[in-house]
């Protein structure tokens, strides 16, 4: 994520970059040392999508402050 945004790792902390998932469970997070997008919770496809053929988890990246 840091690379895609063109930010250095300290800038991620300075800009308060965070990942927000829909619903109460936050499935994704940013790794503080690498800037990589990682899973923060176990993702159970059968529980989330039941019998749907395509399972999509949406999330938003929020960057506070100026870039």
C-alpha positions, 0 to 999 in steps of 0.5 A: 500500500505504501508503495502504491501511494508513493509514501515512505513508511514513516509517512504512513504513520504521519498521515494516519493511513488506515483500512476500513472494512464494511461491517463490524469486523475489520478483516484487513490492516496495514503492517506497520513495519512494511506497509503491506496490506494483511489480513487482520481476522480469519476470513471464513468464505462460507460464513460471509458469502454462503452459497454466492459464487463470487465472494467480495470483501470491500474495504476503503483506504483512508489517508488523513492529512495532506498528501 
